[in-house]
Amino acid sequence: MRQVGSVLWPKLRVLQVYGANTGVGKTIFSSILCRAFQRHFPKVHYLKPVSTGPLEDADDRHISTLSQNIKAKCLYQFSDPVSPHIAARSSKEVCHLEPDSAGGAANIEQSVTDESIRATVHDEINSYVTGEDGIAIVETAGGVMSPAPSGSSQADLYRPFRLPVLLIGDHQLGGISTTISAWESLHVRGYDVQSVALFSESRYDNHSYLKDYFAERDVHAFSVPPPPERHSNGAEDARAMQEYYEEAATSSSVTMFTSTLLQRHDKRIADLQSMSAEAVEAIWHPFMQHSERSKDTITAIDSAYGDYFATHTTQQALATSQNPTTSLIKPAFDASASWWTQGLGHGNPRLALTAAHAAGRYGHVMFASAVHEPALRLAQTLLTNMGNPRLAKVFYTDNGSAGMEVAVKMGIRAAAARNGWSADDEIVILGLKGSYHGDTMGTMDCSEPSIYNKKEPWYTGRGHWLDFPQVKMRKGRWVVESPDESKNSPEGEKSFDSLDDIFDFQKRTDDYAAYKQHCDATLAELIEKGTKFGAVVMEPILLGAGGMMFADPLFQRCLVDSVRHHASLAIGTQPQHDGSLDWTGMPVICDEIFTGLYRLGRFSASSFLGVDADIVANAKLLTGGVLPLCTTTASQAIFDAFVSEDKTDALLHGHSYTAHPVGCSVANESLRSMMKMEREGVWGGFKGHWSSSGESLAEPSPDHKAGAVWSMWSEAFVEAVSHRSQVDSVFALGSVLAISLKDPDGKSYASKAAYEMRDKLLAGAPGEKWVIHSRVLGNVWYAMAAMTTTREMIESLEEKIFAALE
C-alpha cells in the first residue's frame, strides 16, 4: 500500500498556502511570493493540486505568465466552478499530468480519492527535488475547511504532509472571525502556521486587529496593499498587475516573510538533527539500559498521523547528506501502537477537536464530591457495554499502574473485611507466572520476581503464581503447550484444527477436568499451609509486558471457577448481596489495561473466558491513544466493603487529575467511534480471513460468551510465519501479532534475539518509502494495528515482516 507522509528536504523548501475563505486572494499572494522567491532561487514551483472552473481561468495559467522561471501546474482541474466535492461528481476531470496527443490536457473520468490526491501531490513535489536549492508553493482551493473532491476537508486531506503554512486572512467584512477560525482549525490539527497575510484595507482595518491578535499568539502577521482595480483593456490590466506584483514582492513585509521562512526551514532541520543528541544529555528514558543508548539509537519523531510516525534518525541524516534528494523525514508504521495505546490513528481530528472542546469547557476541575458530564457518561458507557452484570461503580485514575493499584486495594480490603483479617495478617494475591500489572510498588508486588522488580529493595512479591498452558501456532499447527512438559515432547502440546476450536470450551471437557483438578489441588495445598488470598489477579488471554504470552483461555476460566467454588475458601460471613452478583472465594480482578476495549476484537477481554470479573481495570485504548486515563470498575459488593460510618474505612485514594474532563471526553469519543465500527461491521473483512468457509463466523454458544475469534492479521500469513526457520512460534488475535524467535540462550526479557528483526525493519531496504518502528519483548517481536488500520495496510505490513524473517 502506498504510504504518503510528512516530508522535509534539505534544499527544497515547501510552503502551503491556505485561505481563510474563498476570494481572499490566495493566488495573488502566491504570485507575489513566486516573484519574491525568484530573488533567492533560479526556479520556483507553483502547484495547485485541485481547482475548479474553466481551464482558461485556472490559477496555474495565471501564475505561469509571471516569468519563464516559474513552473506552474494544476493536478486536478474540474470544469464546473463549484466546490470540489460537487465538481468531482458533475465534471470530467482534467488532469494536467497526462496530456493528450495534441499537447493539451486530457479528460479522464475516474474517482479522485484522498489517497490518490496525496500520492499525486507527493510525486509531483518530489519531482522538484534536485541537488540545487529551490522552493515550491502549494496552494489549496477555497477555505481551510472547504471540501476536497472526496468530501473530506482540505485541512484533513493535506494534514499527512504537515507542510509549513501561510494563511491568507480575509480582509472583508466578517473577515476577522473567519481568519481566526481558520487559524484555529489548522492549529488544532497540528499544522505550523508560519504567518498570516492579508490585504490592508482601510474601511474594516482587519489587518491591524489581526496583527495584534496573532502577535499575542507568537504568530507573525503582515499585510500588503490590495491589487489595483481591473482595467477594461486586457493589456493594460496585465501591465498593472505585473507592476503590482513587482512592488509587493520587494516590499519590506514580504521580504521579511521570505527571509524568515528560509531561516525557519534551516532551523527546523537543525533542531530535528540535534534532538537525539540533546535527548542523551537531558532525558532519562523508560525501559532502557542507557549504556546501550546513543544518538544513533534514538528516533526523533517530528509528528504523527494515522498509522505512522514522521521519523528522523542519524541513519536518515547520513543518507540525506549523501543524496540531498532524500527526505530527512521518513514515515514509520507505529507497530507498537505507541505502547499499545493507539486505536483510532494519530492526529485523529475528531479526538483532537473533542480534547480542545473539553479543555475549553473545563480545563481540569475538582472531582472530590463533584461530578461532570464527561466522567458520568463514560462511567455509564462502560457499565452498559462491558456485558458484566456484576459491575456497578467506576473509579478514575491516571494510568494503568495506578488503576491496578486501586484494583488490588479494592480486592484485598474487601476480602479482609469479609474474612475478618487484620492489618497484621499477610494477605497475598493469586496470579499467573510472567504477569505484569504495573510499575508502582504495590503492583510490582502482584508479580513474581522478574527483571522488572527483583532488584527493587522494597519489592516483596506478595503472591503465589501459577504456571499455565499457552496457545501458539508452531509449524502450521495451533497447539496448547503444557508448562510442565518439554515442548519437544509429543505429550507436551495438544494440537487443534483452528484457533476457534481452542475457544470452544464445550468440546474440551477433558481439558477442563484436568485443569480444574490441578487448580483445586494447588489451592487446597496453599490454603492448608495458611495462605490468605485477597484476590486472583490476571490479564485475560494475553499477558503483555511479560512477553506476549497467550494463555489457554480454558485454563483461566478454570482458575476462576476454582477460586469461586473451592470448599477450602468458604468464608465465615455470608454475602449480603444477590449470590449471582457477589464474589465468592476471593474477588476476581481482570487487568484489561492492554487487552480490553477492542484490542483483541472485543469490548471486554474477559468475555473470551465467559467470566464476569468483580473488578476490571481499563486504560490504553480507552482514550484512543491521546491522553492518559484509567478506569477501575467494581461490583456493588466490592464497593459496599468500604462503606461505613468511619471515614477511615473509605477508599482513601485519589489523584490531582482524577477523572480529568479532557481525558474522559476523549474516551467517550474513542469508545463511540470503536463501538460504531463494530456495529457497522468495519472489521468484517478481517474476520473473513479467519473463517474456513469465507463467510461470517458463527454466533457464540450460550455457555461460551466469546464465540468465534479473529485477527486483523490473516491466518495464512500467521501460518507462513510459523514455518520460518528462526521462528519458534507465532500467534495473532485482534490487532495483535506476536512472533517468538528462537534463542539458544533462553527466553527472557533480557534476550536480544529480536533486536536484529526490529533494527532491520526500522532501517528498511534501500529506496523503501516507509519503514516499521517497533518494540520487542526479549525474544518476542510483536506488532499491533490501530482499529482503523485497513486490510491493504496490513497486507503491506505482512509482506515486509515476512521478508524480514528471511
N, C-alpha and C positions, 0 to 999 in steps of 0.2 A: 504494500500500500504506500502511495506517495505521501510523505510527510513534509509539510512546509512549516517552518517556524521562524523565530527571530533571527535576523541576520545583522552582521556587523563586519564590514570590510575595512581594512586599514586605509585604502586610498580612494574608495568610492564613498562619498557622503550621500545619504539619502534623507530627504525631508518629505514628510507627508503633509499636504495642505487640506485641512478640513474647514468647512464653513459653518457658522452658527445658524445659517439659514440659506435658502436658495436666493440668488440675486444679490449677494453681499459683496461680490467682486473677487471671488476666488481666482478666476482666470486672469484678471487684471493684475492681482498681486503675484500670481505665478509668472506672468510676463515680466513684471518689474524685477523679480528675483532672478529670472533667467538672464536678463540683461546685466544685473549686478554681478552675478557669479561668472559671467564671461570675463570679468577683470581678473579672476583667480584661476580659471581653468580653460584649456583650449576647447573643450567640448562640454556642453551642458545638455542633459537629457530631460525631457519632459514626458511624463506618462500619465495618460488619463485612462484608468482601467475600464470604466463604464461611463457611457454618455448616452443621452437620448436626444432626438431631434434630427433634422435634416443633415445630411453629410456635409453639405457646403457650409453649414453653420457650426461645425464641430470645433471644439476648443483647440484641439491639436493643430488644426489647419491655421487657426489664428496665430498660435504660438510660432509655427514654422515660418511665418512671414517676417519674424523679427530679425532673424540672422541665419546664415547658412550653417553657422556653428552650433545652432540649437537644433537638436534632433527631437522632434515631437512625434508622439504616437498615441493612438487610441486602440484599445484591445477589443472592446465590445461596444459597438455603436448601434443603438436601436433607432429606427426611423421615426417612431411615434414620440412626439415631445411631451411625454408624461413621466410619472415616476417609474424607475426601472422595473419594479415588480409588475407593473401593468404593461409596460412596453415589452417586457420579455414574453408576455402571453400573446400580445397582439401584433408584434412586429417580427419581421425576419431579421435575424442577427446579421450585422455587418462586421466581420472580423478582419481587421487590418493586417493580421499576421498571415493570412492566406490569400494573396492577390490572385485575381483571375488571369486568364491568358492575355488580356488586354492591359494588364498592369494596374487595374483598378481594384476596388475592394470586392470581395466575393460575398454573396448572400448565402448564409449557411443556416439551415433550420436544425436546431439542436437544443437540448436542455442545458441551461447555464446554471451550474451549481456553485455553491460557495467554494467547494474543494477545487473545481476546475478553474475558477477565477483566481484563487490563491496560487495554484500551481502555475498558471499562465503569467501572473504578475511576477512571481518569483523567478521564473525562467527569463522573463524579459529583463528584469533588473540585473540578474546575474550575467546577462549578455553584455551589460555595460562595463563589467569589471575587467580591467586590464592592469597592467603594471604601472599605469600612469594615474595621476590624480584626476578626479572627476567628481561630478555631482549629478544626482537625479532628483527631480521634483515630481512627486506622485500626487496628483490632485484628485480628490474624491468628487462625487456628484451630489448636489443638493446640500442638505444639512447633515450634522453628525449622526442623527438618528433616522435619516431618510432610509427607506428600504433599499436593499440590494435586489438584484433580479430574483433571488430565491424568496424574498420577503423578510429575511433577517436584516437587522440594522447594519449600516455600514460600519459603525463602531465595533460591532462584533465580527463582521466579515474580515476586517483587516487587523483585528487585535493580535492574531498569532505573530505577525511581523513585529509588532510593537516598535514602529518607526518613530523617530522624533517628530513632533507635530508643531506646525504653525497653524493656529486657529484664527481664521478671518472673522472678526466680530461684525456685528450688524450695526450700521450707522444710522438706521432708520428708526422711526417711532416704534417703541417697544423693543428696540434692539439691545438695550442693557439687559433686560430679562433673558432674551434668547441667547445672548452671548454667555452670560453666567451659567445658564442651564446647560449649554453645550459644553462648556469647560468642565462642569461637574460630571457630566455624562462620560467624558473622556477620562477624567481623573479617577473616578470610581472604578473604571475598567483597567487601570494600571498604565495608561499612556503617560508619557512625559511630554507635557505641553511646553515647548521651549519658549514660545512667545505668543502674544495675542496682537493682531494687527487689524486696523480698520481705517476707513476714510475719516478724515477730520471734517466735521460738518457743524456749522455754527448754530443752526437753529435748535437742534436737540443736544448737541455737545456731548454725545455718548462717549467720545474718545477721552474726554477729560475725566469723567466719572470712572470709566473702566481702567484708566491708567492708575488711579489711586487705589481702586478696589483690588486690582491684581498685584500691585506693589506690596500690599499688606500680606499677600499670599506668596511672595517671592517669585512671582511670575512677571517677566518683563512684558510691557505693552507699548506699542508705538503706533503712530498714525502717519498717513500721507494725505495730501490733498486729493480730492476726488478727480476723476478724469474730466477732460473738457466736454462741453456739450457736443452732441453729434452734429456733423455738417451734412447738408443735403448732397454736397459734392463728395463722391467717394474718395477721390484722390486727395482732396483737402482734409477729409476726415482721417485718412490713413497717415498723412503727414503730421497732423496734430497729435495723433496718438503716439507716433514714433517720438516726437519731441517730449511728450508727457512721460513716456517710459524712460527716456534717457535722463530727464531731470529727476524723476523719482528714484531711479536706480542709483544715482550719485548723491542722493540726499543723505544727511548725517544719520538719520534714523535707520534707513535701510543699510547703510554702510556698517553701522554698529551691530545691526542684527546679523548680517552675513559674517562679520568677523567673530561675533560671539558664537554663532552656530559652528563654525570651523573649530574654534577653541574647545567647545563642549564635546565635539566629536573626538578630538585628540585626548581630552581629559577622560572621557568615558572609557576609551581604550586603555589609558594608563591606569585608571582605577581598577578596571577589570583584571588587568595583568598583574597587579600588585596585591590583589585581595588574598590569594592563597598564602603568600609570604607574610603578609601582615597578620593573617589568622594564626600562623605559627607563633607569633610573638604575643598575641593578645588573648587567644581563646583556649579554654580547656574543653576539648571535645568529649562527648559522651561515648562510652563503649569503644574506646580506642587506647591501645598501648602507644604512648607518644614517642617511644623510642623508634617506632616504625613510621612516625609522621614526618612529612616534609612538605614543602610547597608542591612537590610533584605528586603527592598522594591526596591532595585536597582539591575537590572540584568546586569551582566558583559557579554559582547559579545566578545568572543575570535576571531571569524571570521564569515564569512557568505558565503554560496554557494547555488545557485539555489533558492529554496523557503525557505531556512532555515537559522536561526542563529545557531551558536555554542555557547551555553549559559552556564553560571555558576551562581548559586545563593547560598546563605548561606544554603538554604534547601538541595541543592545538596551536599554541603560540609559536612553537617551533615550526610546525607545518606552514603557518601563515608567513613566517619570516623567510621560508624557503620558496614559497609561492604566494605572492600577495593577492592572487585571485581567490584564495581560500578564505572563507568566513572565519572570524575569530570566535564565533558562537556556533555551536552545533546542537541540533535537537537530540535529546536523550530521553528515551522512554523511561518513565519512572516505575521501574519494575518492583520496587519495594512498597509502592503506593505510599511513599513518604512515611515509612514506618507504620504501614497498614491503615493509615487514616483516610487516604484518598478514595472517594467514591463517586463523585459527580464531575470530575475534571477540574484541573487547576484553573484559576481565574474565572470560575463559573459566574456569569453576570447576575444570575438570579440570586445566588448566595451572597455575592458582593453587595448587591442592592439591598438585600434583606438585612445584612450586617450594618450597612450605612443607615438604614431607616431606624433600626433599633438603637444604634449609637446616638442618632439624633433625637429619638423619643425618650430614651432613658439614660444613655451612658451606662453607669452602674448604679444600682440602688440597693439599699439595705434589705436583706431578706429575713432577718430575725423578726418574728411576729408580724410579718408582712407578706404580701403576695403580689405578683404582677402577671399579666396575661400570658406572656410567652412561657413562663415556668408552669403555670397552671395547665395551659393547653398541651405542653409537652408531656407532663405527667399523665394527663388523661389519654393522650395518644398511646403512650407506652402501655398503660394498664389495659387499654382496649385491644391492642393488636398483638400483644405477646401470646395470647391464647392460653394464658395460665390463670385459672380462677383463684389460685391461692394469693396472688399478688394484689396488694391493696394500697401501699404507700410508697412514694418516691422521695429519696433523699439525694440532694445535689452536692457534688464535689467538683474539683478542678481537673482531675486526670485519673487514669486507670489505677495507679498505685493507691491514691487517696481513696478512690471508690472501693477498692478491695479491702483497704484498711478498715473502712466503715463496715463493710460486709462481715468481716471477721469479728469485729466488735459486737455487731448485732447478734451473730450466731452464738458466740461464746457466752455473751451475757444472758441470752435467752435460755441456753442450756443450763447455765449455772443457777439461774433463778428457779427453774423448774425442778432441778435435781437437788437443790439446797446446798450447792457447793459454795465455799467461801473464797476470799482472795488468797488464802494460804494454799488452796488446792492447785495442783499442777494440771492445768487443762490444756489439752493438745487438739490438733486437728487430724483428720484422716484425709490423706491425699494420694496423688499418684507420683511415681518417680519421674524426674525430669520436668516437673511442673515449674511454672514461674508466674507469680501473681503480683509482682511489682518490686520496686527497689527502695521502698521505705522500710524502716527497721521491723515493723510489725509484719508486713507482707513477706519480707525475706524469711522470717521465722516460719512461714507457712510452706516453705520449700525445703527439700532435703539439702544437705551440704553440696555445694556446686561451685563452679568457677565464679558465679555471681555473688556468693555470700560467704564462703568459708574463711576468707581472710579478714572479714569484718570482726573486730574484737567483741562487739555486742551481740553478734549472731549466736543464737542458742538452738535453733532448729526444733521447734515445738510441735512435733507431729510424728505420725507413722505413715510411711509412703509405700504403696503397693506397686509392684511391677505389673505390667499389663500387656496383653497381646496387641500387636499393631497391624494395621492394614497397609498393604503395599502392592504395587504391581512389579513383578520380577519376571523377566524373560517372557513377557506377554501373558502372564497369568496373574489374576488377582489372588492374593493369599492373605491369610491371617497368620501372623508369625507369633508363636508362643514365646514368652520371655524366658522360660526355663529350659528351653531346648536349643541346641545349636541350629542356626538357620540352614546349615548344610545337611542336617539330618532330615529325612523324609517325615519323621514324626514331629518335627519342629514347626511345620507350617501346614495349613489346610487350604486347599485350592477352592475357588469359586468361579462360576461361569461368568459372573458380572459383578460390578460393584453394587448394583441394586440387590443382588442376592445376599450380600453381606448384611444389608439393612433389612432384609425380610426376616424378622425375628420369629415369625410363626413357623418358619421352616427350619429353625435352628434350635429345636427343643433340647437336643442332646448337648449342644454347646452351652445353652442356658443352665442346664442342670449342673454341668461341670463347673462353670463359673460361679454359680450360686453356692455350691458346696465349698469351693475354695474361699470365697468371701466370708461365708458363715463361719468356717473353721478358723480363719485368720482373726475375725472379730472376737470369737469365743476365747481364743488363746490370749489375745491382748487384754480383753476385759477381765479375764481371770487373774491376770497379773496386776490388776488395779488401775489400768489406764482409763482416764476420764476424757472422753471425746466431746469436744464442744461443737464440732461441725464437721461435715465432709465437704471438702473444697476441691473443685475440679473445673478444668476447662473442657467444655463439651466438644467432643470429636477431635479437635486439633489442639495439641499442646504447642504453642507457638514458639516463644523465645527459647524453650528447652531444646529445640532442634526440629521443629515442624514434624512432630510425631502424630500419626493418625491412629488414635486409639480405636480399638474394636468397639463400636457403639453398644453392642450387646453386653460387653463386659461392664461398661459404665452404667448401663441400665441395671445389671445385676447388682452392682455395688450399691446403688441407691435402694433397690429392693431389700438388700440385706440390712442396711442400716435402719430402714424404716420398719422392718418386721422381725428383727432379731430378738429372740427371747431375753438374751442377756442385757439388752438395752432398755428393758422395761423400766419405767420411771415411777417414782412414788406419788407424784402429784398428777392427777388426771387432767387432761386438756379441758379447757373451758370453752372450746370452740367446736364447730362442726368438724367431726373427725376426718372428713374428706379434705378439709382445707387446713387443718392444723398439722404441725410437724410431729413426727413420732421418731423415737430412737435418738436422732440428732438432727439439727437443721441441715438442709442440703443447700449449699452455696454453689451456684454456677457462675464462673468467671467467663462472661461473654464479651469481655473487653475487645478481644480480637475477633472472635468467631461470630458474634451476633450482628444483627441488623443487616442481613443480606450478604455478608462476606462469604458465607458458604451457600448462598442461594435462598436462604430463608430469613424471615424476620427474627425468629428465635432459633438459635442453635440447639437449645435443649429439646426442641421438637423432634430432632433426629432420634433422640433416645426415648421418646414417649414419656418424658419425665416432667412433672411440674415442680420446679425448684421452689424453695422457701425464700431464697434471696438470689437476685440476679444483678450483676453489675454490667453496665454497657458504657462504651466510650468509642474511640477510634472513628468508625463510620457515622457515629451519632451526628456530628456536625459536617459531614461531607468533606472533611479534611481542611476546614477553615479555622476553627478555634478549638482550644482545649475545653472539654466539658465531660463530666461523667455523671451517670445516674446509678444509684443503688436502690433497687426496688425490692420491697419486703412484704411478707404476708401480714395479715392483721394480727396473727398470733405472735409473730416476732415483734411487731410494733407495741402490742399490749404489754410485753415483758418489761418495757421501760416506763410504763405509766403508773404513777403512784402520787401520793401527796408530798413526797420528798423529792426536791429538785435534784438531789444527788443521784437519784435513780434514773434520771433522764439521759438521753444520748447527748452528752456534752461534747459535741464535735461540730466544727464548722470552719469555714474559710472566709476571708475578707470578700472574696468574689463568688460566694455561694450563689448558685442559680443566676449567674451572670446573664442579664437580659439579652445581650447581643448573642451570646452562645446559644441560649435557649431559642431565640428567634431563628437563628440559622439552623439549629437542629430540627425545628418544626418544618422548615422549608426542605431540608435534606430528606427527612422521612416522608414528607408529602411527595417529593419527586420520585423516590425509590418505590413507594407504595403504588404510585401511578404506573410506573414502569411494570411492576408485577401484574397489576390489573389489566394492562393493555397488552400483555404477552410479549414485551420487548425482548425477553430472553428466550423466546420460543425457538429461535434458530439454533441457539447453543444447545438447548435440551434435545433437539432432534439429532445431534451428533452423539447422543448417549442413549438412543433408542434403537434397538436392533431392527425394528420394523420401519424406522424412519418416521414414525407417527408420534402423536402425543403420548407421553408416558402415562401409566395407569394412575388412578387415584389411590391415595393411601388407604390401607385397610383400617378398620375401626381401632384395632389394638396398636397398630404401628402408625403413630401420628406422622412420622417422617415421610412416608410414601417413597416415590422414586427419587433418585439423586442424579445430579448433573453437574457439569462444569463448563466454564467458558472455553477451556482448553479441550480440544477434541480427543476422544478416546483413541482414535487411530494414531494421533501424534504421541499420546502417552505410551501406547504400546510400542511404537517405533523407538522412542527414547529408552524404554526398558531393555531393549536389545543392544544398546551401545555398550562397548566392551568396558568402559570405565564407570558405567552406571551400576550401582548396587541395587537400587530400587527407585521407584517413582510413584507419585500419585497426584491426582488433581481432584478438586472439589470446589464448587462455586467458582470464585475468581482466583483461587489459589492453585499454584503448581509448585511442587517440591521435588527436587532431584537429589537423591543421596548418592554421592560419589564414593567409589572405593578408596579406602585409605589404609595402607599397610600398618600405619602407626596407631590405628584405632579411631573410633568415632567420638568426638567431643567438640565442645565449642572452641577449644584451642586448636583444633585441626586447621590446617591451611590447604586442605585438598581442593576446596572450591575457589581458591584465590585466582588460579590461572583462568578459569572459566569467567569469573567476574571481570578480570582485567582485560581479557580478550574481547568480551562483549562491549566494554566501555571504550576500548581503543578503536574497535571496528576495523574493517578491511579497508585498504587504500581506495579512496574515492567514494566510500559509503556516505550517503547524505544524512543518515541518522544512526544513532548507536543506542545501546541499552545500559542504563545506570541501574545497578543492583546492589544488594547486600547479601551476605552469606551468614550462615549459622554453622560454623565448623566445616564439616564435610558436606553440608547441605546448601545447594544453590536453589533459591526459590524466587518466584515471581508471582505477582498478583495484579490483576487488572482493576481498573475502576469499573463500576457497574454500568457506565456509559460507553466503555470501550467497544468498538464494533467488531464484528466477526472478521472483516477484512484486515483489521489491525492485528487481531490475534493470529491470523494465518501468517502475516508477515513476521510476527514475533516468533512463531513456531519455526519458521524457516531459518531465522538467524540462530535460534537456540540449538536447533538440530545440527546446524553447520558448526557451531562452536564445540560440539561434542565429538567432532571428527578427530 
